[in-house]
Amino acid sequence: MIPYVCDQLAMARISRATFALMLALLPATATAIGVLVLRQIPSVVEIIGVVLVVAAFAIHRPADADAPQRDREDPP
């Protein structure tokens, strides 16, 4: 329950893009902490999984990235 509450508090305070970046980097951060603190060495398959998650975020583009920006003002 504590991680869920922390996620909800973070989503209320930071932008969606920043939150998405934090979630995408979570597997890499957890792996680094596991190696440094717990001395758990990940297997090749686990490293590939982490790389794929981070790469998916890196190459992802929002659906409306190519759409021109519209004025958000209401017409007079």
LOFI-415354 format. One record per atom (N, C-alpha, C, O, CB): residue number from 1; residue in three letters; atom name; x, y, z. Coordinates in pm, 1 decimal, m for minus. Glycine has a CB too. Layout:
LOFI-415354
+-----+------+------+----------+----------+----------+
!  nr ! rest ! atom !        u !        v !        w !
+-----+------+------+----------+----------+----------+
! NUM !  ala !   CA !        X !        Y !        Z !
...
+-----+------+------+----------+----------+----------+
***
This chain:
LOFI-415354
+-----+------+------+----------+----------+----------+
!  nr ! rest ! atom !        u !        v !        w !
+-----+------+------+----------+----------+----------+
!   1 !  met !    N !     81.8 !   m118.6 !      0.0 !
!   1 !  met !   CA !      0.0 !      0.0 !      0.0 !
!   1 !  met !    C !     87.4 !    126.7 !      0.0 !
!   1 !  met !    O !     50.4 !    226.9 !    m61.1 !
!   1 !  met !   CB !    m93.7 !     m1.2 !    120.8 !
!   2 !  ile !    N !    199.6 !    123.0 !     66.1 !
!   2 !  ile !   CA !    284.1 !    241.9 !     74.4 !
!   2 !  ile !    C !    336.3 !    284.7 !    m62.4 !
!   2 !  ile !    O !    330.7 !    403.7 !    m93.5 !
!   2 !  ile !   CB !    400.8 !    216.4 !    168.3 !
!   3 !  pro !    N !    387.3 !    192.5 !   m146.6 !
!   3 !  pro !   CA !    430.5 !    237.4 !   m280.0 !
!   3 !  pro !    C !    316.4 !    297.0 !   m362.8 !
!   3 !  pro !    O !    337.8 !    392.4 !   m437.6 !
!   3 !  pro !   CB !    492.1 !    121.0 !   m355.9 !
!   4 !  tyr !    N !    195.6 !    241.7 !   m350.0 !
!   4 !  tyr !   CA !     80.7 !    294.6 !   m424.1 !
!   4 !  tyr !    C !     50.9 !    437.4 !   m380.4 !
!   4 !  tyr !    O !     27.5 !    524.3 !   m464.4 !
!   4 !  tyr !   CB !    m43.5 !    205.3 !   m403.3 !
!   5 !  val !    N !     51.6 !    462.3 !   m250.1 !
!   5 !  val !   CA !     25.5 !    596.7 !   m198.5 !
!   5 !  val !    C !    134.4 !    693.1 !   m245.5 !
!   5 !  val !    O !    104.8 !    806.4 !   m283.3 !
!   5 !  val !   CB !     17.6 !    595.3 !    m43.8 !
!   6 !  cys !    N !    258.3 !    649.3 !   m243.2 !
!   6 !  cys !   CA !    368.4 !    734.5 !   m290.6 !
!   6 !  cys !    C !    351.3 !    768.0 !   m438.8 !
!   6 !  cys !    O !    375.7 !    881.3 !   m480.1 !
!   6 !  cys !   CB !    504.5 !    665.1 !   m267.5 !
!   7 !  asp !    N !    309.6 !    669.8 !   m518.4 !
!   7 !  asp !   CA !    284.3 !    695.4 !   m660.8 !
!   7 !  asp !    C !    174.6 !    798.8 !   m678.6 !
!   7 !  asp !    O !    187.0 !    889.5 !   m760.9 !
!   7 !  asp !   CB !    246.0 !    565.6 !   m733.1 !
!   8 !  gln !    N !     68.1 !    785.6 !   m602.3 !
!   8 !  gln !   CA !    m43.5 !    880.0 !   m613.4 !
!   8 !  gln !    C !     m0.7 !   1020.9 !   m573.3 !
!   8 !  gln !    O !    m38.8 !   1118.1 !   m638.6 !
!   8 !  gln !   CB !   m161.2 !    834.0 !   m526.2 !
!   9 !  leu !    N !     77.5 !   1032.5 !   m467.6 !
!   9 !  leu !   CA !    125.8 !   1164.0 !   m426.0 !
!   9 !  leu !    C !    219.3 !   1224.5 !   m530.2 !
!   9 !  leu !    O !    213.8 !   1344.6 !   m556.6 !
!   9 !  leu !   CB !    197.2 !   1153.9 !   m291.4 !
!  10 !  ala !    N !    304.3 !   1142.2 !   m588.7 !
!  10 !  ala !   CA !    396.4 !   1191.9 !   m691.2 !
!  10 !  ala !    C !    319.8 !   1237.2 !   m815.1 !
!  10 !  ala !    O !    351.5 !   1341.2 !   m872.7 !
!  10 !  ala !   CB !    498.8 !   1083.4 !   m729.0 !
!  11 !  met !    N !    218.9 !   1159.7 !   m856.7 !
!  11 !  met !   CA !    142.2 !   1197.0 !   m976.3 !
!  11 !  met !    C !     71.4 !   1329.8 !   m957.6 !
!  11 !  met !    O !     49.9 !   1402.5 !  m1054.6 !
!  11 !  met !   CB !     40.3 !   1088.6 !  m1010.5 !
!  12 !  ala !    N !     34.9 !   1362.5 !   m835.2 !
!  12 !  ala !   CA !    m34.2 !   1489.1 !   m810.0 !
!  12 !  ala !    C !     61.0 !   1608.1 !   m814.4 !
!  12 !  ala !    O !     16.9 !   1721.9 !   m830.3 !
!  12 !  ala !   CB !   m104.1 !   1484.4 !   m675.2 !
!  13 !  arg !    N !    191.1 !   1583.1 !   m800.5 !
!  13 !  arg !   CA !    285.9 !   1693.1 !   m788.9 !
!  13 !  arg !    C !    377.0 !   1712.3 !   m909.6 !
!  13 !  arg !    O !    432.7 !   1820.8 !   m926.6 !
!  13 !  arg !   CB !    369.0 !   1672.4 !   m669.3 !
!  14 !  ile !    N !    393.8 !   1611.2 !   m993.2 !
!  14 !  ile !   CA !    485.9 !   1623.4 !  m1106.4 !
!  14 !  ile !    C !    410.0 !   1601.1 !  m1236.9 !
!  14 !  ile !    O !    297.0 !   1552.2 !  m1236.9 !
!  14 !  ile !   CB !    603.2 !   1522.2 !  m1093.4 !
!  15 !  ser !    N !    472.8 !   1637.1 !  m1346.5 !
!  15 !  ser !   CA !    407.0 !   1622.8 !  m1476.5 !
!  15 !  ser !    C !    398.1 !   1475.2 !  m1517.6 !
!  15 !  ser !    O !    469.6 !   1389.7 !  m1465.3 !
!  15 !  ser !   CB !    482.8 !   1703.6 !  m1584.1 !
!  16 !  arg !    N !    309.7 !   1448.9 !  m1610.8 !
!  16 !  arg !   CA !    293.5 !   1310.8 !  m1659.1 !
!  16 !  arg !    C !    420.2 !   1258.7 !  m1722.9 !
!  16 !  arg !    O !    456.3 !   1142.5 !  m1703.7 !
!  16 !  arg !   CB !    179.1 !   1302.2 !  m1758.9 !
!  17 !  ala !    N !    488.3 !   1343.0 !  m1798.5 !
!  17 !  ala !   CA !    610.7 !   1299.9 !  m1865.7 !
!  17 !  ala !    C !    719.4 !   1262.9 !  m1764.7 !
!  17 !  ala !    O !    790.0 !   1163.7 !  m1782.6 !
!  17 !  ala !   CB !    661.3 !   1410.0 !  m1959.2 !
!  18 !  thr !    N !    732.3 !   1342.0 !  m1660.1 !
!  18 !  thr !   CA !    832.2 !   1313.1 !  m1557.3 !
!  18 !  thr !    C !    798.0 !   1184.4 !  m1483.7 !
!  18 !  thr !    O !    886.0 !   1103.0 !  m1455.7 !
!  18 !  thr !   CB !    842.8 !   1429.7 !  m1457.9 !
!  19 !  phe !    N !    670.7 !   1166.2 !  m1452.5 !
!  19 !  phe !   CA !    627.9 !   1044.3 !  m1383.9 !
!  19 !  phe !    C !    651.2 !    922.1 !  m1472.5 !
!  19 !  phe !    O !    695.1 !    817.9 !  m1423.9 !
!  19 !  phe !   CB !    479.4 !   1053.9 !  m1344.1 !
!  20 !  ala !    N !    622.2 !    934.2 !  m1600.8 !
!  20 !  ala !   CA !    644.4 !    822.6 !  m1693.6 !
!  20 !  ala !    C !    792.8 !    788.8 !  m1702.7 !
!  20 !  ala !    O !    830.1 !    671.6 !  m1708.0 !
!  20 !  ala !   CB !    589.1 !    856.6 !  m1833.5 !
!  21 !  leu !    N !    877.2 !    891.5 !  m1704.6 !
!  21 !  leu !   CA !   1021.3 !    867.5 !  m1707.0 !
!  21 !  leu !    C !   1066.6 !    794.4 !  m1581.4 !
!  21 !  leu !    O !   1146.6 !    701.2 !  m1589.0 !
!  21 !  leu !   CB !   1097.4 !    999.6 !  m1721.2 !
!  22 !  met !    N !   1015.9 !    836.0 !  m1466.8 !
!  22 !  met !   CA !   1051.9 !    769.8 !  m1341.2 !
!  22 !  met !    C !   1009.0 !    623.5 !  m1341.9 !
!  22 !  met !    O !   1083.4 !    536.6 !  m1296.3 !
!  22 !  met !   CB !    988.2 !    842.6 !  m1222.3 !
!  23 !  leu !    N !    890.2 !    596.3 !  m1393.0 !
!  23 !  leu !   CA !    843.1 !    457.3 !  m1399.1 !
!  23 !  leu !    C !    925.1 !    374.9 !  m1498.1 !
!  23 !  leu !    O !    950.9 !    256.9 !  m1474.5 !
!  23 !  leu !   CB !    694.8 !    453.0 !  m1438.2 !
!  24 !  ala !    N !    965.9 !    436.7 !  m1608.5 !
!  24 !  ala !   CA !   1044.8 !    363.8 !  m1707.4 !
!  24 !  ala !    C !   1184.0 !    330.4 !  m1655.0 !
!  24 !  ala !    O !   1240.8 !    226.9 !  m1690.1 !
!  24 !  ala !   CB !   1055.9 !    444.8 !  m1835.8 !
!  25 !  leu !    N !   1238.5 !    416.8 !  m1571.8 !
!  25 !  leu !   CA !   1371.6 !    393.5 !  m1516.7 !
!  25 !  leu !    C !   1369.6 !    307.8 !  m1390.5 !
!  25 !  leu !    O !   1475.2 !    270.1 !  m1339.7 !
!  25 !  leu !   CB !   1437.9 !    525.3 !  m1486.9 !
!  26 !  leu !    N !   1251.4 !    276.9 !  m1339.8 !
!  26 !  leu !   CA !   1239.9 !    197.5 !  m1217.4 !
!  26 !  leu !    C !   1309.3 !     61.3 !  m1226.6 !
!  26 !  leu !    O !   1379.3 !     24.8 !  m1132.2 !
!  26 !  leu !   CB !   1094.4 !    177.2 !  m1184.3 !
!  27 !  pro !    N !   1294.1 !    m15.9 !  m1334.8 !
!  27 !  pro !   CA !   1365.2 !   m144.2 !  m1341.6 !
!  27 !  pro !    C !   1517.6 !   m128.1 !  m1338.6 !
!  27 !  pro !    O !   1587.2 !   m208.2 !  m1276.3 !
!  27 !  pro !   CB !   1324.8 !   m218.4 !  m1467.7 !
!  28 !  ala !    N !   1568.8 !    m25.6 !  m1405.1 !
!  28 !  ala !   CA !   1713.7 !     m3.3 !  m1405.3 !
!  28 !  ala !    C !   1761.4 !     37.4 !  m1266.1 !
!  28 !  ala !    O !   1866.4 !     m7.9 !  m1220.4 !
!  28 !  ala !   CB !   1752.0 !    104.9 !  m1508.7 !
!  29 !  thr !    N !   1684.7 !    122.4 !  m1199.2 !
!  29 !  thr !   CA !   1720.9 !    164.3 !  m1063.9 !
!  29 !  thr !    C !   1716.7 !     46.6 !   m967.9 !
!  29 !  thr !    O !   1807.3 !     29.7 !   m886.3 !
!  29 !  thr !   CB !   1627.5 !    275.2 !  m1015.0 !
!  30 !  ala !    N !   1612.8 !    m34.6 !   m976.9 !
!  30 !  ala !   CA !   1601.3 !   m151.5 !   m889.3 !
!  30 !  ala !    C !   1715.1 !   m250.1 !   m914.2 !
!  30 !  ala !    O !   1767.3 !   m310.1 !   m820.3 !
!  30 !  ala !   CB !   1466.0 !   m220.9 !   m910.2 !
!  31 !  thr !    N !   1753.0 !   m266.6 !  m1039.3 !
!  31 !  thr !   CA !   1864.9 !   m356.0 !  m1071.4 !
!  31 !  thr !    C !   1995.1 !   m302.5 !  m1013.5 !
!  31 !  thr !    O !   2073.8 !   m378.3 !   m956.7 !
!  31 !  thr !   CB !   1878.1 !   m373.6 !  m1223.7 !
!  32 !  ala !    N !   2018.1 !   m172.7 !  m1027.5 !
!  32 !  ala !   CA !   2140.6 !   m112.9 !   m973.3 !
!  32 !  ala !    C !   2146.5 !   m126.7 !   m821.7 !
!  32 !  ala !    O !   2252.0 !   m158.2 !   m766.6 !
!  32 !  ala !   CB !   2149.7 !     34.8 !  m1012.5 !
!  33 !  ile !    N !   2034.8 !   m103.6 !   m753.8 !
!  33 !  ile !   CA !   2031.6 !   m118.1 !   m608.2 !
!  33 !  ile !    C !   2053.8 !   m263.6 !   m569.3 !
!  33 !  ile !    O !   2123.6 !   m292.3 !   m472.0 !
!  33 !  ile !   CB !   1897.7 !    m67.1 !   m551.0 !
!  34 !  gly !    N !   1994.4 !   m355.6 !   m645.1 !
!  34 !  gly !   CA !   2015.6 !   m497.5 !   m617.6 !
!  34 !  gly !    C !   2161.0 !   m537.8 !   m629.8 !
!  34 !  gly !    O !   2211.1 !   m616.8 !   m549.8 !
!  34 !  gly !   CB !   1932.4 !   m581.3 !   m710.5 !
!  35 !  val !    N !   2229.3 !   m483.7 !   m730.1 !
!  35 !  val !   CA !   2371.3 !   m516.7 !   m749.3 !
!  35 !  val !    C !   2456.5 !   m452.6 !   m639.6 !
!  35 !  val !    O !   2542.0 !   m519.1 !   m581.1 !
!  35 !  val !   CB !   2419.8 !   m469.7 !   m888.9 !
!  36 !  leu !    N !   2433.9 !   m324.8 !   m611.5 !
!  36 !  leu !   CA !   2518.8 !   m252.3 !   m517.2 !
!  36 !  leu !    C !   2492.8 !   m288.6 !   m371.0 !
!  36 !  leu !    O !   2587.0 !   m306.0 !   m293.7 !
!  36 !  leu !   CB !   2499.5 !   m104.8 !   m535.8 !
!  37 !  val !    N !   2366.3 !   m300.0 !   m333.2 !
!  37 !  val !   CA !   2332.2 !   m321.0 !   m192.6 !
!  37 !  val !    C !   2321.4 !   m468.7 !   m158.0 !
!  37 !  val !    O !   2375.4 !   m513.5 !    m56.9 !
!  37 !  val !   CB !   2201.8 !   m251.2 !   m159.5 !
!  38 !  leu !    N !   2252.3 !   m543.5 !   m241.4 !
!  38 !  leu !   CA !   2225.1 !   m684.0 !   m210.9 !
!  38 !  leu !    C !   2323.9 !   m780.7 !   m274.0 !
!  38 !  leu !    O !   2320.6 !   m900.5 !   m246.0 !
!  38 !  leu !   CB !   2087.4 !   m719.1 !   m255.8 !
!  39 !  arg !    N !   2412.3 !   m728.5 !   m359.4 !
!  39 !  arg !   CA !   2510.1 !   m812.4 !   m429.3 !
!  39 !  arg !    C !   2443.1 !   m922.4 !   m513.0 !
!  39 !  arg !    O !   2493.7 !  m1034.1 !   m523.5 !
!  39 !  arg !   CB !   2605.6 !   m875.7 !   m328.3 !
!  40 !  gln !    N !   2328.7 !   m887.7 !   m571.9 !
!  40 !  gln !   CA !   2257.1 !   m980.5 !   m660.3 !
!  40 !  gln !    C !   2293.1 !   m944.6 !   m804.0 !
!  40 !  gln !    O !   2262.9 !   m835.0 !   m851.0 !
!  40 !  gln !   CB !   2100.6 !   m974.2 !   m637.4 !
!  41 !  ile !    N !   2356.6 !  m1035.9 !   m871.6 !
!  41 !  ile !   CA !   2396.8 !  m1011.8 !  m1009.9 !
!  41 !  ile !    C !   2286.1 !  m1064.1 !  m1102.4 !
!  41 !  ile !    O !   2253.0 !  m1182.6 !  m1098.8 !
!  41 !  ile !   CB !   2534.7 !  m1080.8 !  m1041.7 !
!  42 !  pro !    N !   2228.9 !   m975.7 !  m1185.3 !
!  42 !  pro !   CA !   2121.4 !  m1019.5 !  m1274.5 !
!  42 !  pro !    C !   2174.0 !  m1108.5 !  m1386.8 !
!  42 !  pro !    O !   2289.6 !  m1098.4 !  m1427.9 !
!  42 !  pro !   CB !   2049.5 !   m898.6 !  m1333.5 !
!  43 !  ser !    N !   2086.2 !  m1195.5 !  m1435.0 !
!  43 !  ser !   CA !   2123.1 !  m1281.0 !  m1548.0 !
!  43 !  ser !    C !   2116.5 !  m1199.4 !  m1676.7 !
!  43 !  ser !    O !   2069.6 !  m1085.5 !  m1677.1 !
!  43 !  ser !   CB !   2029.7 !  m1405.7 !  m1556.7 !
!  44 !  val !    N !   2163.1 !  m1257.9 !  m1783.5 !
!  44 !  val !   CA !   2161.0 !  m1190.6 !  m1913.7 !
!  44 !  val !    C !   2016.9 !  m1161.0 !  m1955.5 !
!  44 !  val !    O !   1988.7 !  m1053.5 !  m2008.5 !
!  44 !  val !   CB !   2231.7 !  m1277.2 !  m2021.2 !
!  45 !  val !    N !   1926.8 !  m1254.5 !  m1932.1 !
!  45 !  val !   CA !   1786.3 !  m1235.2 !  m1969.1 !
!  45 !  val !    C !   1726.1 !  m1118.7 !  m1890.2 !
!  45 !  val !    O !   1649.6 !  m1039.7 !  m1945.6 !
!  45 !  val !   CB !   1705.2 !  m1364.8 !  m1944.3 !
!  46 !  glu !    N !   1759.4 !  m1107.7 !  m1762.9 !
!  46 !  glu !   CA !   1707.3 !   m997.6 !  m1681.0 !
!  46 !  glu !    C !   1762.8 !   m863.1 !  m1727.6 !
!  46 !  glu !    O !   1690.0 !   m763.8 !  m1729.7 !
!  46 !  glu !   CB !   1741.8 !  m1020.0 !  m1532.8 !
!  47 !  ile !    N !   1888.0 !   m858.9 !  m1764.2 !
!  47 !  ile !   CA !   1947.5 !   m734.9 !  m1815.3 !
!  47 !  ile !    C !   1882.3 !   m695.0 !  m1947.7 !
!  47 !  ile !    O !   1855.4 !   m577.2 !  m1971.2 !
!  47 !  ile !   CB !   2100.4 !   m751.3 !  m1833.8 !
!  48 !  ile !    N !   1857.3 !   m792.7 !  m2032.9 !
!  48 !  ile !   CA !   1789.4 !   m764.2 !  m2160.3 !
!  48 !  ile !    C !   1650.1 !   m708.2 !  m2133.5 !
!  48 !  ile !    O !   1606.7 !   m615.0 !  m2201.3 !
!  48 !  ile !   CB !   1780.0 !   m892.4 !  m2248.1 !
!  49 !  gly !    N !   1580.4 !   m763.5 !  m2036.1 !
!  49 !  gly !   CA !   1447.9 !   m713.2 !  m2000.5 !
!  49 !  gly !    C !   1451.5 !   m568.2 !  m1956.0 !
!  49 !  gly !    O !   1367.6 !   m488.4 !  m1997.7 !
!  49 !  gly !   CB !   1387.7 !   m798.2 !  m1891.3 !
!  50 !  val !    N !   1547.1 !   m533.7 !  m1872.4 !
!  50 !  val !   CA !   1561.6 !   m395.4 !  m1826.3 !
!  50 !  val !    C !   1592.8 !   m303.7 !  m1944.4 !
!  50 !  val !    O !   1534.3 !   m196.1 !  m1956.6 !
!  50 !  val !   CB !   1672.9 !   m384.7 !  m1718.9 !
!  51 !  val !    N !   1682.7 !   m344.9 !  m2029.6 !
!  51 !  val !   CA !   1719.8 !   m263.9 !  m2146.7 !
!  51 !  val !    C !   1598.9 !   m244.0 !  m2238.5 !
!  51 !  val !    O !   1579.2 !   m134.9 !  m2291.9 !
!  51 !  val !   CB !   1836.1 !   m331.1 !  m2224.9 !
!  52 !  leu !    N !   1519.2 !   m347.1 !  m2256.8 !
!  52 !  leu !   CA !   1400.9 !   m334.9 !  m2343.3 !
!  52 !  leu !    C !   1298.4 !   m237.1 !  m2285.8 !
!  52 !  leu !    O !   1237.8 !   m160.2 !  m2360.4 !
!  52 !  leu !   CB !   1335.6 !   m472.2 !  m2363.4 !
!  53 !  val !    N !   1278.7 !   m239.3 !  m2155.0 !
!  53 !  val !   CA !   1184.0 !   m146.2 !  m2092.5 !
!  53 !  val !    C !   1231.4 !     m2.7 !  m2110.3 !
!  53 !  val !    O !   1152.9 !     83.8 !  m2149.3 !
!  53 !  val !   CB !   1166.6 !   m178.4 !  m1942.5 !
!  54 !  val !    N !   1357.2 !     23.6 !  m2082.7 !
!  54 !  val !   CA !   1411.4 !    159.1 !  m2097.3 !
!  54 !  val !    C !   1411.7 !    201.4 !  m2244.4 !
!  54 !  val !    O !   1380.9 !    316.5 !  m2275.4 !
!  54 !  val !   CB !   1554.6 !    166.7 !  m2039.1 !
!  55 !  ala !    N !   1445.7 !    111.1 !  m2333.9 !
!  55 !  ala !   CA !   1446.2 !    143.0 !  m2477.1 !
!  55 !  ala !    C !   1305.2 !    172.6 !  m2528.3 !
!  55 !  ala !    O !   1286.7 !    261.1 !  m2611.8 !
!  55 !  ala !   CB !   1507.6 !     27.4 !  m2557.1 !
!  56 !  ala !    N !   1207.0 !     99.5 !  m2478.9 !
!  56 !  ala !   CA !   1069.0 !    123.9 !  m2521.5 !
!  56 !  ala !    C !   1026.1 !    265.0 !  m2484.2 !
!  56 !  ala !    O !    958.8 !    332.6 !  m2562.1 !
!  56 !  ala !   CB !    973.6 !     20.9 !  m2458.3 !
!  57 !  phe !    N !   1064.4 !    308.9 !  m2366.9 !
!  57 !  phe !   CA !   1031.1 !    445.9 !  m2328.4 !
!  57 !  phe !    C !   1107.2 !    546.0 !  m2414.4 !
!  57 !  phe !    O !   1052.1 !    648.9 !  m2453.5 !
!  57 !  phe !   CB !   1062.1 !    469.2 !  m2179.9 !
!  58 !  ala !    N !   1232.3 !    516.7 !  m2443.7 !
!  58 !  ala !   CA !   1315.3 !    609.7 !  m2519.5 !
!  58 !  ala !    C !   1263.7 !    629.8 !  m2661.8 !
!  58 !  ala !    O !   1273.0 !    740.2 !  m2715.7 !
!  58 !  ala !   CB !   1458.7 !    560.0 !  m2523.3 !
!  59 !  ile !    N !   1209.5 !    524.7 !  m2723.4 !
!  59 !  ile !   CA !   1163.6 !    537.7 !  m2862.0 !
!  59 !  ile !    C !   1015.8 !    571.1 !  m2872.4 !
!  59 !  ile !    O !    965.8 !    596.3 !  m2982.0 !
!  59 !  ile !   CB !   1191.2 !    410.4 !  m2937.3 !
!  60 !  his !    N !    945.2 !    571.6 !  m2760.0 !
!  60 !  his !   CA !    801.0 !    600.6 !  m2762.3 !
!  60 !  his !    C !    777.5 !    747.4 !  m2796.3 !
!  60 !  his !    O !    844.9 !    837.2 !  m2746.0 !
!  60 !  his !   CB !    735.5 !    566.0 !  m2625.9 !
!  61 !  arg !    N !    679.8 !    767.9 !  m2883.1 !
!  61 !  arg !   CA !    636.3 !    903.0 !  m2916.1 !
!  61 !  arg !    C !    487.6 !    910.3 !  m2893.2 !
!  61 !  arg !    O !    415.0 !    817.8 !  m2929.5 !
!  61 !  arg !   CB !    672.5 !    941.4 !  m3062.5 !
!  62 !  pro !    N !    440.0 !   1018.7 !  m2833.4 !
!  62 !  pro !   CA !    295.3 !   1032.1 !  m2814.1 !
!  62 !  pro !    C !    221.9 !   1031.7 !  m2947.6 !
!  62 !  pro !    O !    278.0 !   1071.7 !  m3049.6 !
!  62 !  pro !   CB !    263.3 !   1160.8 !  m2737.1 !
!  63 !  ala !    N !     98.9 !    987.3 !  m2947.4 !
!  63 !  ala !   CA !     21.1 !    977.5 !  m3070.6 !
!  63 !  ala !    C !      1.8 !   1113.1 !  m3136.5 !
!  63 !  ala !    O !     m5.5 !   1121.4 !  m3259.1 !
!  63 !  ala !   CB !   m113.7 !    914.6 !  m3042.3 !
!  64 !  asp !    N !     m6.5 !   1218.5 !  m3057.9 !
!  64 !  asp !   CA !    m30.3 !   1350.3 !  m3115.1 !
!  64 !  asp !    C !     99.2 !   1430.4 !  m3135.3 !
!  64 !  asp !    O !     93.2 !   1552.5 !  m3149.6 !
!  64 !  asp !   CB !   m124.9 !   1427.8 !  m3026.1 !
!  65 !  ala !    N !    213.8 !   1365.6 !  m3136.8 !
!  65 !  ala !   CA !    341.3 !   1436.2 !  m3152.8 !
!  65 !  ala !    C !    353.2 !   1499.4 !  m3290.9 !
!  65 !  ala !    O !    415.9 !   1604.4 !  m3304.9 !
!  65 !  ala !   CB !    458.2 !   1340.6 !  m3129.3 !
!  66 !  asp !    N !    294.7 !   1437.8 !  m3393.0 !
!  66 !  asp !   CA !    302.7 !   1491.6 !  m3528.5 !
!  66 !  asp !    C !    192.1 !   1592.0 !  m3558.7 !
!  66 !  asp !    O !    199.7 !   1665.0 !  m3657.6 !
!  66 !  asp !   CB !    297.1 !   1379.1 !  m3628.5 !
!  67 !  ala !    N !     90.3 !   1596.1 !  m3474.8 !
!  67 !  ala !   CA !    m21.8 !   1686.5 !  m3498.6 !
!  67 !  ala !    C !     19.9 !   1829.2 !  m3465.0 !
!  67 !  ala !    O !     90.6 !   1852.0 !  m3366.8 !
!  67 !  ala !   CB !   m145.4 !   1644.5 !  m3415.0 !
!  68 !  pro !    N !    m23.4 !   1924.7 !  m3545.8 !
!  68 !  pro !   CA !     10.3 !   2064.5 !  m3515.3 !
!  68 !  pro !    C !    m59.4 !   2109.0 !  m3386.8 !
!  68 !  pro !    O !   m167.7 !   2060.8 !  m3353.5 !
!  68 !  pro !   CB !    m29.5 !   2157.6 !  m3633.1 !
!  69 !  gln !    N !      3.6 !   2200.4 !  m3316.5 !
!  69 !  gln !   CA !    m54.1 !   2252.4 !  m3192.6 !
!  69 !  gln !    C !   m171.0 !   2343.1 !  m3227.1 !
!  69 !  gln !    O !   m161.3 !   2428.7 !  m3315.1 !
!  69 !  gln !   CB !     52.3 !   2328.8 !  m3108.5 !
!  70 !  arg !    N !   m281.1 !   2323.3 !  m3156.8 !
!  70 !  arg !   CA !   m398.1 !   2408.3 !  m3177.4 !
!  70 !  arg !    C !   m404.6 !   2510.3 !  m3064.9 !
!  70 !  arg !    O !   m358.6 !   2485.8 !  m2953.4 !
!  70 !  arg !   CB !   m529.0 !   2324.1 !  m3183.6 !
!  71 !  asp !    N !   m462.6 !   2624.6 !  m3096.6 !
!  71 !  asp !   CA !   m483.5 !   2724.9 !  m2993.0 !
!  71 !  asp !    C !   m586.9 !   2672.2 !  m2895.0 !
!  71 !  asp !    O !   m688.7 !   2615.2 !  m2934.3 !
!  71 !  asp !   CB !   m528.6 !   2860.8 !  m3054.0 !
!  72 !  arg !    N !   m559.9 !   2691.7 !  m2770.4 !
!  72 !  arg !   CA !   m652.0 !   2644.4 !  m2666.9 !
!  72 !  arg !    C !   m751.6 !   2752.0 !  m2625.8 !
!  72 !  arg !    O !   m834.1 !   2730.2 !  m2537.1 !
!  72 !  arg !   CB !   m574.2 !   2597.4 !  m2545.1 !
!  73 !  glu !    N !   m743.8 !   2867.9 !  m2690.0 !
!  73 !  glu !   CA !   m835.7 !   2974.2 !  m2657.2 !
!  73 !  glu !    C !   m970.5 !   2949.2 !  m2723.5 !
!  73 !  glu !    O !   m978.2 !   2894.6 !  m2833.6 !
!  73 !  glu !   CB !   m778.7 !   3109.5 !  m2699.7 !
!  74 !  asp !    N !  m1075.4 !   2989.6 !  m2655.2 !
!  74 !  asp !   CA !  m1208.9 !   2978.6 !  m2712.5 !
!  74 !  asp !    C !  m1226.9 !   3087.9 !  m2816.7 !
!  74 !  asp !    O !  m1178.9 !   3199.7 !  m2798.4 !
!  74 !  asp !   CB !  m1318.2 !   2988.4 !  m2602.5 !
!  75 !  pro !    N !  m1295.6 !   3056.4 !  m2925.6 !
!  75 !  pro !   CA !  m1320.2 !   3161.7 !  m3026.4 !
!  75 !  pro !    C !  m1409.9 !   3269.6 !  m2968.2 !
!  75 !  pro !    O !  m1494.5 !   3240.6 !  m2883.6 !
!  75 !  pro !   CB !  m1384.7 !   3102.0 !  m3154.6 !
!  76 !  pro !    N !  m1392.5 !   3394.7 !  m3012.6 !
!  76 !  pro !   CA !  m1472.4 !   3506.4 !  m2957.5 !
!  76 !  pro !    C !  m1618.0 !   3497.3 !  m2990.7 !
!  76 !  pro !    O !  m1696.0 !   3583.9 !  m2950.9 !
!  76 !  pro !   CB !  m1420.4 !   3637.0 !  m3007.2 !
+-----+------+------+----------+----------+----------+
***
